[in-house]
């Protein structure tokens, strides 16, 4: 069960009050563990950062991206893991969309599926990309062993033709 934005705000306000920081109105710009946990949980469930940040009491999208860039309290690694889980949630969404479709909604379902597949291929190209990569490698993924061969040409015995 997801936390409501009001509940997240309440938790964040309590944490700030305990820390002796003033509770301000408007979008929060201060990083709190409760706020970060809510954002990461919603991302991992498949929601976009834009839709999460558009909720009342949530920080601006640019603020969250700044937390990622600044790696606020290890947020960058957690954000990357949430994005990986988000892509897997999108894959599950594709199955649900395909299973619940009917003839009237076929075009819309196809569009929704294609949009998710495209986004998945961009976020996680190694896992969901269309491009097939062939990699030549040696045993256990190591380098290919190269052997050196030397060829020595010798004159054929008994040959009278000087061009061979």
Z-matrix of the N, CA and C atoms (Angstrom, degrees):
N
C 1 1.438
C 2 1.520 1 108.93
N 3 1.340 2 116.90 1 128.44
C 4 1.455 3 122.00 2 -178.01
C 5 1.525 4 110.33 3 -79.39
N 6 1.308 5 115.05 4 147.23
C 7 1.456 6 119.71 5 175.68
C 8 1.516 7 109.15 6 -74.85
N 9 1.303 8 116.88 7 139.58
C 10 1.460 9 119.99 8 176.65
C 11 1.525 10 108.06 9 -74.39
N 12 1.336 11 116.87 10 154.78
C 13 1.469 12 119.13 11 178.17
C 14 1.532 13 112.19 12 -57.55
N 15 1.332 14 116.18 13 -34.65
C 16 1.463 15 119.48 14 179.25
C 17 1.530 16 110.69 15 -64.70
N 18 1.334 17 115.77 16 -41.21
C 19 1.467 18 120.78 17 179.82
C 20 1.528 19 110.42 18 -66.04
N 21 1.338 20 116.82 19 -41.01
C 22 1.466 21 120.58 20 178.15
C 23 1.519 22 109.68 21 -62.36
N 24 1.327 23 116.39 22 -44.01
C 25 1.459 24 120.82 23 179.17
C 26 1.524 25 110.19 24 -61.64
N 27 1.327 26 116.50 25 -42.80
C 28 1.462 27 121.10 26 179.31
C 29 1.529 28 110.55 27 -60.83
N 30 1.322 29 116.84 28 -44.72
C 31 1.468 30 121.27 29 179.30
C 32 1.524 31 110.15 30 -63.69
N 33 1.334 32 115.89 31 -44.59
C 34 1.464 33 120.28 32 -179.78
C 35 1.526 34 110.88 33 -64.02
N 36 1.339 35 117.19 34 -41.87
C 37 1.464 36 120.76 35 178.99
C 38 1.524 37 111.33 36 -62.30
N 39 1.337 38 116.07 37 -42.43
C 40 1.463 39 120.22 38 179.05
C 41 1.531 40 110.91 39 -63.26
N 42 1.336 41 116.14 40 -42.40
C 43 1.465 42 120.29 41 -179.57
C 44 1.523 43 110.53 42 -64.69
N 45 1.335 44 116.65 43 -41.63
C 46 1.463 45 120.02 44 179.03
C 47 1.528 46 111.14 45 -67.09
N 48 1.336 47 116.30 46 -40.41
C 49 1.464 48 120.40 47 179.79
C 50 1.522 49 110.81 48 -63.03
N 51 1.334 50 116.68 49 -40.12
C 52 1.462 51 120.47 50 178.28
C 53 1.519 52 111.23 51 -65.49
N 54 1.316 53 116.46 52 -33.09
C 55 1.456 54 120.46 53 -178.84
C 56 1.526 55 111.42 54 -80.13
N 57 1.346 56 116.91 55 -4.96
C 58 1.458 57 119.93 56 178.69
C 59 1.515 58 113.08 57 83.80
N 60 1.327 59 117.15 58 10.45
C 61 1.457 60 120.45 59 179.43
C 62 1.521 61 109.08 60 -90.42
N 63 1.321 62 116.64 61 148.06
C 64 1.459 63 118.57 62 179.00
C 65 1.524 64 111.37 63 -70.26
N 66 1.321 65 115.83 64 144.83
C 67 1.458 66 121.83 65 176.36
C 68 1.519 67 106.69 66 -91.28
N 69 1.327 68 116.88 67 120.50
C 70 1.458 69 121.24 68 -175.82
C 71 1.513 70 110.90 69 -107.70
N 72 1.311 71 115.03 70 160.63
C 73 1.462 72 121.39 71 176.15
C 74 1.520 73 108.37 72 -88.77
N 75 1.336 74 116.57 73 163.62
C 76 1.459 75 121.01 74 177.32
C 77 1.514 76 111.27 75 91.78
N 78 1.314 77 114.47 76 -170.74
C 79 1.458 78 119.93 77 -178.05
C 80 1.520 79 110.68 78 -69.99
N 81 1.328 80 116.54 79 133.63
C 82 1.467 81 118.35 80 179.65
C 83 1.527 82 110.72 81 -73.23
N 84 1.320 83 115.48 82 137.17
C 85 1.455 84 119.44 83 175.63
C 86 1.515 85 110.70 84 -113.47
N 87 1.316 86 116.14 85 -13.85
C 88 1.453 87 120.35 86 179.36
C 89 1.521 88 109.99 87 -81.42
N 90 1.292 89 115.00 88 137.96
C 91 1.462 90 121.71 89 178.26
C 92 1.521 91 108.71 90 -76.31
N 93 1.317 92 116.54 91 127.93
C 94 1.465 93 121.10 92 171.17
C 95 1.524 94 107.42 93 -129.92
N 96 1.303 95 115.81 94 150.82
C 97 1.465 96 119.83 95 -179.70
C 98 1.521 97 111.61 96 -62.63
N 99 1.325 98 117.00 97 -38.23
C 100 1.467 99 120.43 98 -179.15
C 101 1.525 100 111.01 99 -65.34
N 102 1.318 101 116.16 100 -43.13
C 103 1.460 102 120.90 101 179.72
C 104 1.523 103 110.42 102 -66.14
N 105 1.325 104 116.24 103 -44.61
C 106 1.466 105 120.66 104 178.78
C 107 1.525 106 110.80 105 -62.35
N 108 1.324 107 117.20 106 -42.47
C 109 1.468 108 120.90 107 -179.60
C 110 1.521 109 110.93 108 -62.16
N 111 1.323 110 117.03 109 -41.18
C 112 1.468 111 120.65 110 178.96
C 113 1.530 112 110.61 111 -64.09
N 114 1.325 113 116.82 112 -46.45
C 115 1.469 114 121.10 113 -179.48
C 116 1.525 115 110.32 114 -61.21
N 117 1.317 116 117.31 115 -46.08
C 118 1.464 117 121.47 116 -178.92
C 119 1.526 118 111.34 117 -64.86
N 120 1.326 119 117.05 118 -39.60
C 121 1.468 120 121.12 119 179.44
C 122 1.522 121 110.68 120 -64.07
N 123 1.318 122 116.65 121 -43.23
C 124 1.463 123 120.81 122 -179.95
C 125 1.528 124 111.29 123 -68.31
N 126 1.327 125 117.16 124 -39.55
C 127 1.471 126 120.57 125 175.72
C 128 1.518 127 110.28 126 -59.99
N 129 1.320 128 116.37 127 -47.00
C 130 1.466 129 121.32 128 -177.87
C 131 1.525 130 111.95 129 -63.91
N 132 1.330 131 117.02 130 -25.48
C 133 1.466 132 119.67 131 179.34
C 134 1.524 133 112.32 132 -82.00
N 135 1.344 134 116.81 133 -3.96
C 136 1.461 135 119.90 134 175.56
C 137 1.510 136 115.40 135 112.42
N 138 1.323 137 118.48 136 -5.67
C 139 1.464 138 120.39 137 -179.85
C 140 1.515 139 110.79 138 -75.80
N 141 1.316 140 116.22 139 153.59
C 142 1.461 141 120.54 140 177.71
C 143 1.525 142 109.73 141 -83.41
N 144 1.318 143 115.43 142 154.31
C 145 1.459 144 120.44 143 178.21
C 146 1.525 145 109.63 144 -61.82
N 147 1.319 146 116.80 145 -37.39
C 148 1.466 147 120.88 146 179.78
C 149 1.528 148 111.25 147 -60.33
N 150 1.336 149 117.47 148 -44.87
C 151 1.469 150 119.43 149 -178.56
C 152 1.527 151 111.45 150 -69.35
N 153 1.320 152 117.14 151 -34.29
C 154 1.466 153 120.58 152 178.26
C 155 1.527 154 110.02 153 -66.24
N 156 1.330 155 115.99 154 -46.56
C 157 1.465 156 120.63 155 -176.61
C 158 1.527 157 112.88 156 -73.01
N 159 1.315 158 117.77 157 -15.54
C 160 1.468 159 120.04 158 178.27
C 161 1.529 160 111.88 159 -80.24
N 162 1.335 161 117.33 160 -10.40
C 163 1.465 162 121.06 161 177.91
C 164 1.525 163 110.08 162 -69.04
N 165 1.302 164 115.10 163 153.14
C 166 1.455 165 121.34 164 176.98
C 167 1.530 166 109.81 165 -63.60
N 168 1.317 167 116.14 166 135.47
C 169 1.454 168 120.85 167 177.03
C 170 1.515 169 115.36 168 83.53
N 171 1.336 170 117.07 169 2.87
C 172 1.460 171 120.04 170 -179.59
C 173 1.525 172 109.81 171 -99.09
N 174 1.340 173 117.78 172 153.38
C 175 1.461 174 120.12 173 178.52
C 176 1.524 175 110.82 174 -70.23
N 177 1.314 176 115.63 175 163.16
C 178 1.461 177 120.92 176 176.83
C 179 1.526 178 109.30 177 -66.65
N 180 1.308 179 115.59 178 154.06
C 181 1.466 180 121.34 179 178.88
C 182 1.529 181 110.60 180 -57.27
N 183 1.327 182 116.69 181 -40.42
C 184 1.468 183 120.83 182 -179.91
C 185 1.524 184 111.30 183 -63.90
N 186 1.322 185 117.13 184 -32.64
C 187 1.468 186 120.81 185 178.18
C 188 1.522 187 110.40 186 -66.09
N 189 1.324 188 116.33 187 -44.14
C 190 1.467 189 120.07 188 179.89
C 191 1.522 190 109.78 189 -64.78
N 192 1.330 191 117.08 190 -41.05
C 193 1.470 192 120.01 191 178.38
C 194 1.533 193 110.69 192 -64.19
N 195 1.319 194 116.92 193 -33.31
C 196 1.465 195 120.86 194 175.90
C 197 1.524 196 110.50 195 -66.54
N 198 1.326 197 117.00 196 -38.41
C 199 1.467 198 120.32 197 176.01
C 200 1.522 199 110.30 198 -60.49
N 201 1.332 200 116.58 199 -38.64
C 202 1.470 201 120.81 200 179.09
C 203 1.522 202 109.39 201 -66.38
N 204 1.326 203 116.34 202 -47.97
C 205 1.464 204 121.19 203 -178.15
C 206 1.523 205 111.59 204 -62.38
N 207 1.329 206 116.23 205 -43.38
C 208 1.471 207 120.93 206 -179.49
C 209 1.522 208 112.55 207 -78.71
N 210 1.329 209 117.18 208 -8.73
C 211 1.467 210 123.70 209 -176.71
C 212 1.528 211 110.46 210 52.59
N 213 1.303 212 114.74 211 49.84
C 214 1.456 213 122.20 212 -179.42
C 215 1.515 214 110.33 213 -59.60
N 216 1.316 215 117.99 214 112.87
C 217 1.473 216 125.39 215 177.73
C 218 1.528 217 112.79 216 50.84
N 219 1.332 218 116.75 217 40.71
C 220 1.460 219 121.09 218 178.69
C 221 1.515 220 113.87 219 76.44
N 222 1.328 221 116.90 220 17.66
C 223 1.466 222 121.81 221 -176.04
C 224 1.523 223 112.28 222 -65.22
N 225 1.314 224 117.04 223 -31.80
C 226 1.470 225 120.90 224 -176.93
C 227 1.527 226 112.02 225 -60.24
N 228 1.316 227 117.66 226 -47.46
C 229 1.472 228 121.32 227 -180.00
C 230 1.528 229 110.78 228 -67.34
N 231 1.320 230 116.59 229 -39.33
C 232 1.466 231 120.21 230 178.12
C 233 1.526 232 110.47 231 -65.15
N 234 1.323 233 116.34 232 -38.77
C 235 1.467 234 121.77 233 179.09
C 236 1.530 235 110.02 234 -64.26
N 237 1.329 236 116.55 235 -42.45
C 238 1.472 237 120.59 236 178.89
C 239 1.531 238 110.67 237 -61.99
N 240 1.327 239 117.48 238 -42.68
C 241 1.473 240 120.66 239 177.84
C 242 1.528 241 111.22 240 -65.16
N 243 1.326 242 116.81 241 -38.01
C 244 1.470 243 120.33 242 178.36
C 245 1.524 244 110.37 243 -65.69
N 246 1.327 245 117.07 244 -37.79
C 247 1.469 246 120.60 245 177.65
C 248 1.530 247 110.67 246 -65.76
N 249 1.321 248 117.75 247 -38.48
C 250 1.470 249 120.61 248 176.58
C 251 1.531 250 110.27 249 -62.59
N 252 1.315 251 116.04 250 -43.25
C 253 1.466 252 120.15 251 178.33
C 254 1.527 253 110.66 252 -67.19
N 255 1.329 254 116.55 253 -32.72
C 256 1.461 255 120.89 254 178.44
C 257 1.526 256 110.60 255 -61.68
N 258 1.313 257 116.37 256 -41.38
C 259 1.459 258 120.55 257 -179.84
C 260 1.529 259 110.11 258 -65.41
N 261 1.316 260 117.34 259 -40.28
C 262 1.465 261 120.13 260 176.84
C 263 1.531 262 111.14 261 -64.77
N 264 1.335 263 116.75 262 -36.31
C 265 1.468 264 120.22 263 176.81
C 266 1.527 265 110.32 264 -65.21
N 267 1.328 266 116.52 265 -36.39
C 268 1.467 267 120.27 266 176.84
C 269 1.522 268 110.90 267 -63.79
N 270 1.323 269 116.72 268 -38.04
C 271 1.467 270 120.25 269 177.96
C 272 1.528 271 110.08 270 -62.32
N 273 1.318 272 116.48 271 -39.99
C 274 1.463 273 120.04 272 177.05
C 275 1.528 274 110.94 273 -67.60
N 276 1.340 275 116.49 274 -36.67
C 277 1.470 276 120.41 275 176.35
C 278 1.522 277 110.92 276 -59.96
N 279 1.324 278 116.35 277 -39.68
C 280 1.464 279 120.70 278 -179.53
C 281 1.524 280 110.10 279 -59.94
N 282 1.325 281 116.48 280 -44.00
C 283 1.469 282 119.65 281 178.25
C 284 1.526 283 111.48 282 -61.71
N 285 1.323 284 116.50 283 -43.38
C 286 1.466 285 120.01 284 179.67
C 287 1.523 286 111.54 285 -64.37
N 288 1.324 287 117.01 286 -42.09
C 289 1.466 288 120.78 287 179.54
C 290 1.520 289 110.19 288 -62.69
N 291 1.323 290 116.05 289 -44.15
C 292 1.467 291 120.20 290 -179.22
C 293 1.524 292 111.39 291 -66.22
N 294 1.318 293 117.57 292 -38.23
C 295 1.465 294 121.08 293 -177.83
C 296 1.526 295 113.35 294 -72.84
N 297 1.327 296 117.29 295 -31.97
C 298 1.460 297 119.31 296 -175.88
C 299 1.523 298 113.29 297 -93.08
N 300 1.299 299 118.06 298 0.53
C 301 1.459 300 121.11 299 -176.69
C 302 1.516 301 113.56 300 -69.42
N 303 1.346 302 115.23 301 151.20
C 304 1.455 303 121.34 302 171.50
C 305 1.530 304 107.52 303 -129.85
N 306 1.309 305 117.78 304 175.23
C 307 1.460 306 120.85 305 -173.70
C 308 1.522 307 112.89 306 -61.25
N 309 1.324 308 117.91 307 -34.03
C 310 1.458 309 121.04 308 -179.10
C 311 1.525 310 111.71 309 -68.37
N 312 1.300 311 117.21 310 -33.80
C 313 1.464 312 121.69 311 -175.55
C 314 1.522 313 113.37 312 -100.95
N 315 1.313 314 118.30 313 13.40
C 316 1.460 315 120.81 314 -174.23
C 317 1.524 316 112.13 315 -60.14
N 318 1.329 317 117.61 316 -46.60
C 319 1.467 318 120.29 317 -178.63
C 320 1.526 319 111.55 318 -64.45
N 321 1.312 320 116.52 319 -41.95
C 322 1.464 321 120.31 320 179.13
C 323 1.524 322 110.23 321 -65.52
N 324 1.323 323 117.11 322 -42.68
C 325 1.466 324 120.99 323 179.06
C 326 1.520 325 110.42 324 -62.58
N 327 1.330 326 116.62 325 -41.35
C 328 1.470 327 120.59 326 179.14
C 329 1.531 328 110.32 327 -62.76
N 330 1.328 329 116.35 328 -42.34
C 331 1.460 330 120.50 329 178.20
C 332 1.528 331 111.03 330 -62.72
N 333 1.320 332 117.31 331 -44.33
C 334 1.463 333 121.21 332 179.49
C 335 1.528 334 111.06 333 -63.24
N 336 1.323 335 116.37 334 -41.77
C 337 1.464 336 120.79 335 179.26
C 338 1.516 337 110.58 336 -65.96
N 339 1.335 338 117.01 337 -46.68
C 340 1.467 339 120.74 338 -179.03
C 341 1.527 340 111.76 339 -62.55
N 342 1.327 341 116.78 340 -39.37
C 343 1.466 342 120.14 341 178.62
C 344 1.527 343 110.67 342 -63.09
N 345 1.315 344 117.08 343 -42.93
C 346 1.463 345 120.53 344 179.11
C 347 1.527 346 111.33 345 -67.20
N 348 1.328 347 116.66 346 -41.79
C 349 1.467 348 119.96 347 178.93
C 350 1.524 349 110.60 348 -61.75
N 351 1.337 350 116.70 349 -42.09
C 352 1.462 351 120.06 350 179.98
C 353 1.526 352 110.02 351 -62.96
N 354 1.333 353 116.50 352 -47.75
C 355 1.458 354 120.24 353 -179.13
C 356 1.527 355 111.23 354 -63.11
N 357 1.315 356 116.84 355 -40.54
C 358 1.465 357 120.85 356 178.33
C 359 1.522 358 111.05 357 -61.19
N 360 1.337 359 116.40 358 -39.81
C 361 1.466 360 119.96 359 -179.24
C 362 1.520 361 111.70 360 -67.82
N 363 1.339 362 117.14 361 -25.15
C 364 1.466 363 120.74 362 178.83
C 365 1.528 364 111.55 363 -85.04
N 366 1.325 365 116.72 364 -38.33
C 367 1.470 366 119.99 365 -178.73
C 368 1.527 367 111.27 366 -75.65
N 369 1.324 368 116.97 367 -40.99
C 370 1.472 369 121.54 368 -178.07
C 371 1.529 370 109.61 369 -131.27
N 372 1.344 371 117.33 370 72.09
C 373 1.470 372 119.77 371 -175.43
C 374 1.524 373 114.20 372 -64.34
N 375 1.320 374 117.61 373 -31.90
C 376 1.468 375 118.86 374 179.75
C 377 1.516 376 111.65 375 -67.04
N 378 1.321 377 116.53 376 -34.55
C 379 1.455 378 121.16 377 -176.19
C 380 1.527 379 112.47 378 -91.42
N 381 1.332 380 117.24 379 -39.93
C 382 1.459 381 120.52 380 -173.00
C 383 1.529 382 114.07 381 -122.47
N 384 1.324 383 117.77 382 7.14
C 385 1.456 384 120.13 383 -179.27
C 386 1.515 385 112.45 384 -73.60
N 387 1.329 386 115.62 385 156.25
C 388 1.461 387 121.50 386 -179.95
C 389 1.523 388 112.15 387 -82.70
N 390 1.305 389 116.50 388 -23.66
C 391 1.453 390 121.17 389 -174.64
C 392 1.527 391 110.76 390 -71.51
N 393 1.318 392 115.18 391 127.97
C 394 1.460 393 120.54 392 176.92
C 395 1.522 394 107.08 393 -95.90
N 396 1.300 395 115.79 394 124.60
C 397 1.457 396 119.38 395 -179.11
C 398 1.516 397 109.11 396 -108.00
N 399 1.309 398 115.03 397 128.95
C 400 1.454 399 120.67 398 174.71
C 401 1.514 400 107.56 399 -102.01
N 402 1.280 401 115.11 400 125.71
C 403 1.452 402 119.48 401 -179.56
C 404 1.515 403 108.09 402 -123.18
N 405 1.286 404 114.48 403 128.57
C 406 1.458 405 119.32 404 177.76
C 407 1.521 406 107.77 405 -94.50
N 408 1.298 407 115.54 406 124.18
C 409 1.454 408 119.13 407 179.35
C 410 1.516 409 108.95 408 -148.05
N 411 1.297 410 113.53 409 163.36
C 412 1.448 411 120.08 410 179.72
C 413 1.518 412 111.03 411 -84.89
N 414 1.332 413 116.32 412 -164.75
C 415 1.463 414 120.72 413 179.99
C 416 1.532 415 111.82 414 -57.53
N 417 1.319 416 116.69 415 137.56
C 418 1.465 417 123.75 416 178.47
C 419 1.529 418 113.02 417 57.67
N 420 1.330 419 117.01 418 30.69
C 421 1.451 420 121.09 419 177.25
C 422 1.515 421 114.36 420 78.14
N 423 1.313 422 117.37 421 5.10
C 424 1.460 423 120.96 422 -179.30
C 425 1.517 424 112.16 423 -80.01
N 426 1.311 425 116.22 424 -173.01
C 427 1.462 426 119.69 425 -179.97
C 428 1.528 427 111.38 426 -69.77
N 429 1.302 428 114.82 427 155.34
C 430 1.461 429 120.45 428 177.79
C 431 1.523 430 107.65 429 -77.43
N 432 1.343 431 117.22 430 126.15
C 433 1.466 432 118.75 431 179.68
C 434 1.533 433 109.93 432 -68.44
N 435 1.305 434 115.27 433 136.17
C 436 1.464 435 121.01 434 179.53
C 437 1.516 436 107.66 435 -110.43
N 438 1.327 437 115.38 436 129.82
C 439 1.464 438 120.00 437 178.39
C 440 1.513 439 108.46 438 -109.30
N 441 1.272 440 115.12 439 143.15
C 442 1.452 441 119.91 440 -179.73
C 443 1.522 442 108.61 441 -100.48
N 444 1.309 443 114.78 442 127.70
C 445 1.459 444 121.03 443 176.90
C 446 1.518 445 108.24 444 -116.87
N 447 1.314 446 114.85 445 135.69
C 448 1.459 447 119.20 446 175.44
C 449 1.515 448 108.15 447 -114.21
N 450 1.303 449 114.37 448 131.62
C 451 1.456 450 120.39 449 179.86
C 452 1.523 451 107.33 450 -114.38
N 453 1.315 452 114.59 451 128.73
C 454 1.463 453 119.49 452 178.99
C 455 1.521 454 107.40 453 -117.16
N 456 1.305 455 115.36 454 123.20
C 457 1.457 456 120.30 455 179.07
C 458 1.525 457 108.50 456 -87.73
N 459 1.305 458 114.52 457 132.13
C 460 1.467 459 119.98 458 178.44
C 461 1.518 460 108.61 459 -121.62
N 462 1.271 461 115.25 460 153.41
C 463 1.462 462 120.09 461 -179.30
C 464 1.514 463 109.01 462 -76.19
N 465 1.333 464 115.24 463 137.35
C 466 1.451 465 120.89 464 -179.32
C 467 1.531 466 108.11 465 -72.41
N 468 1.310 467 117.14 466 133.00
C 469 1.460 468 119.73 467 -179.54
C 470 1.518 469 110.16 468 -75.97
N 471 1.270 470 116.17 469 140.40
C 472 1.456 471 122.09 470 177.43
C 473 1.517 472 113.21 471 80.11
N 474 1.286 473 118.08 472 10.92
C 475 1.463 474 120.25 473 -178.94
C 476 1.509 475 109.29 474 -88.13
N 477 1.326 476 115.99 475 135.83
C 478 1.459 477 120.57 476 179.38
C 479 1.513 478 110.98 477 -103.37
N 480 1.323 479 116.70 478 -17.50
C 481 1.460 480 120.97 479 -179.05
C 482 1.525 481 108.51 480 -83.49
N 483 1.322 482 116.99 481 120.94
C 484 1.456 483 120.85 482 -176.08
C 485 1.535 484 112.68 483 -81.56
N 486 1.360 485 117.48 484 -10.08
C 487 1.468 486 120.12 485 -178.27
C 488 1.527 487 112.46 486 -87.72
N 489 1.312 488 120.16 487 -7.41
C 490 1.460 489 121.57 488 -177.93
C 491 1.485 490 112.16 489 -102.97
